[in-house]
Amino acid sequence: MSVENNIQEEATEFLDKLEEKGRHGQPVDLLKLAYVPVVNSLWTLIQGERLDPADPTYDKILEAWHLALYEFGSNIGQQAVTSIPMMKLMEYLGVIHFGEVFKLFFSYLDPVIDKHEATLDKNGEARDFIDKYLLEIQVS
């Protein structure tokens, strides 16, 4: 599926969910609802498949995404990125939760990378970003 088709599919699903929630008179958190198509589009580029809403870690990944955007988007997050030692201190003080966010992402990503390594076609074309990265590592 092309990137354009993927984005179109995600946008259509987003609008369908928005309409469904509106039809039932449910309050809608647009910010969190909008994360789903963004995360799924990026995830598809990275590993070739959408996140599975039935996966028990799905909501945790979305929450980690929310935390990462909030913290990296804040003045504290921007300052922390420019000062790595300060990140550890700020995390220790409970101001930011970078460690938790990254642990969660990698707990989900590590098995995906392992699966890609096991099924990698070393002479073929990359299926997604992870394959491309693994092939580049072999060249270096």
N, C-alpha and C positions, 0 to 999 in steps of 0.2 A: 504494500500500500504506500502511495506517495505521501510526503509530508503534508501536502495540501489536502489530500483526502482525509488524512488522519485528523487534521485540525478541523475540517468541516464536520466530520463525524462527532468529534468531541463537542463542538459548538452546538450541533443539533441535539445531542443528548443533554447538554446543559440547559438549553431552552425547553426541552421536554420536561425535565425535572422541575424547572422553575414554574412552568405552566401547571404541572401536577400539584405542586405545593400551593400555588395560588388558588387552584380550583377547590382545594379542601380548606381554604382559609387559614392555613398554617403560616406562622411567622417565618420569614426567610432570612437567614444570615447569608447575604450575598457574598461576603468576603470568603467564608469557608466553602460555600457552594462553588465559587469561581476557582478555588484551588484544584478541584477535581479535574477539569479539562486541561488545565495547565500542567499539572503533575503527570497526568496520563499521556499528554503529548510529548513531554520531555522524556518520560520513562520509556515510551515506545521508541524514541530515537536512540536512547541509551542501550536498551536491552532487547528491543524487537517485539515486545509484548506490552499490553496495557497492564496496569495493576489490577488485580482481581478483587472486586469488592467483597467477595466471599472469604478472602484470605483474612485470618484473624489479626494480622498486623496492618491491614489496610488503613484503619482509622488512626493507628499510631503513626504511620508514615505521614498521613495528612496533617496530623497534629505537629509532628516534627517539622514539616514543611512550614506550617504556620509560625512556629517558634523561630525557625531559622530566618524567615522573612522579617518577622517582627524585630528580632534582635539585630540582624545585620542591617536592617533599615533604620534602626534607632541611632541617635548620636553616639550612644555608648557602644553599640556594635561597630560603628564605623571607626571609632577611636581604637577599639580593641583590635580590629583587624590590622591597624598600623602599628600596634604594639603587642606582639605575641606574648611576652612575659606578663603583661597586664591582663591578658585574657585568662590566664590561670588564676591570678589573684581575684579577678572579678567573678570567675566561676566559683572559687572557694567561698567568696562572700555571698554567693547566691544571687548576684545581680544578673548574671546571664547563665545559660545552660548549654553552652556549646558542646560540652562533653556528652551530655545526654542526647542531644540532637544527632551528633555524629555516630555515637554508638548505635542508635536506633537505625539510622540509614545503613550503616555497614552490617548490622545484624540481618537486614533484609537483602543487602547487595552481595555479601560474601557468598552465599549459596548460589546466587545467579552467576557470579563470576566463575565459581567452581564448575557449574554446569557448562558454561561457555568454553572453559579450558578443556573439558572432557569431550566436547563435540566440535571443537574448532577444526576447520578444514585449512590446514597450514599452507596449502597450495591454491586454495580457492579464493572466492571473494568474501569479504566481510559481510555478515548479515546485519550488523548494527555497530554502534560505537564501541561496545565492549570487544567485539571481534577485532575491529580495526586497531584498538589499543593493544590487544594481546599480540596481534601480528607485528605491530611496531616494536613491541618489547623484544620479540624474537630477532628482529633486524639489528637492534642495538647491541 
